[in-house]
Amino acid sequence: MKQEKINRINELAKKAKTPEGLTDAEIAERDALRREYLAAIRENFKRTLDSIEFVDREDEK
């Protein structure tokens, strides 16, 4: 995920905490960006797990 999108997520999170809050369009944008961000995290985590190789010490003997 590009840094610009992460920055936008952070901007929306800060604005959501203000008294004015978010518009309906901004809420929809925030939700879409969050889904994209979580999908990227899951993909990176899966790639990390797939690259792990287990070694059985007993097979080495």
C-alpha positions as a Markdown table, in Angstrom:
| # | Residue | x | y | z |
|---|---|---|---|---|
| 1 | Met | 0.0 | 0.0 | 0.0 |
| 2 | Lys | 1.3 | 3.4 | -0.9 |
| 3 | Gln | 2.3 | 5.9 | 1.8 |
| 4 | Glu | -0.2 | 8.4 | 0.4 |
| 5 | Lys | -3.1 | 6.1 | 1.2 |
| 6 | Ile | -1.8 | 5.5 | 4.7 |
| 7 | Asn | -1.4 | 9.2 | 5.2 |
| 8 | Arg | -5.0 | 9.6 | 4.0 |
| 9 | Ile | -6.2 | 7.0 | 6.5 |
| 10 | Asn | -4.4 | 8.9 | 9.3 |
| 11 | Glu | -6.0 | 12.2 | 8.1 |
| 12 | Leu | -9.4 | 10.8 | 8.2 |
| 13 | Ala | -8.8 | 9.2 | 11.7 |
| 14 | Lys | -7.7 | 12.6 | 13.0 |
| 15 | Lys | -10.7 | 14.4 | 11.5 |
| 16 | Ala | -13.1 | 11.7 | 12.9 |
| 17 | Lys | -11.9 | 12.7 | 16.4 |
| 18 | Thr | -12.8 | 16.4 | 15.9 |
| 19 | Pro | -16.2 | 17.8 | 16.7 |
| 20 | Glu | -17.1 | 18.2 | 13.0 |
| 21 | Gly | -16.5 | 14.5 | 12.3 |
| 22 | Leu | -16.6 | 12.9 | 8.9 |
| 23 | Thr | -19.0 | 13.3 | 6.1 |
| 24 | Asp | -20.8 | 10.2 | 4.7 |
| 25 | Ala | -18.4 | 10.2 | 1.7 |
| 26 | Glu | -15.4 | 10.4 | 4.0 |
| 27 | Ile | -16.7 | 7.5 | 6.1 |
| 28 | Ala | -17.1 | 5.4 | 2.9 |
| 29 | Glu | -13.6 | 6.4 | 1.8 |
| 30 | Arg | -12.2 | 5.5 | 5.2 |
| 31 | Asp | -13.9 | 2.1 | 5.3 |
| 32 | Ala | -12.6 | 1.3 | 1.8 |
| 33 | Leu | -9.0 | 2.4 | 2.7 |
| 34 | Arg | -9.1 | 0.3 | 5.9 |
| 35 | Arg | -10.2 | -2.8 | 4.0 |
| 36 | Glu | -7.4 | -2.3 | 1.5 |
| 37 | Tyr | -4.9 | -1.7 | 4.3 |
| 38 | Leu | -6.0 | -4.9 | 6.1 |
| 39 | Ala | -5.8 | -6.9 | 2.9 |
| 40 | Ala | -2.3 | -5.7 | 2.4 |
| 41 | Ile | -1.3 | -6.7 | 6.0 |
| 42 | Arg | -2.8 | -10.1 | 5.6 |
| 43 | Glu | -1.0 | -10.7 | 2.3 |
| 44 | Asn | 2.3 | -9.6 | 3.7 |
| 45 | Phe | 1.8 | -11.9 | 6.8 |
| 46 | Lys | 0.8 | -14.8 | 4.6 |
| 47 | Arg | 3.9 | -14.3 | 2.5 |
| 48 | Thr | 6.1 | -14.2 | 5.6 |
| 49 | Leu | 4.5 | -17.5 | 6.9 |
| 50 | Asp | 4.9 | -19.1 | 3.5 |
| 51 | Ser | 8.6 | -18.4 | 3.5 |
| 52 | Ile | 9.2 | -20.1 | 6.8 |
| 53 | Glu | 10.9 | -23.4 | 6.5 |
| 54 | Phe | 10.7 | -25.9 | 9.4 |
| 55 | Val | 13.7 | -28.1 | 10.0 |
| 56 | Asp | 13.5 | -31.3 | 12.0 |
| 57 | Arg | 16.7 | -31.7 | 13.9 |
| 58 | Glu | 16.3 | -35.5 | 14.0 |
| 59 | Asp | 16.5 | -35.6 | 10.2 |
| 60 | Glu | 20.0 | -34.0 | 10.3 |
| 61 | Lys | 21.5 | -36.9 | 12.2 |
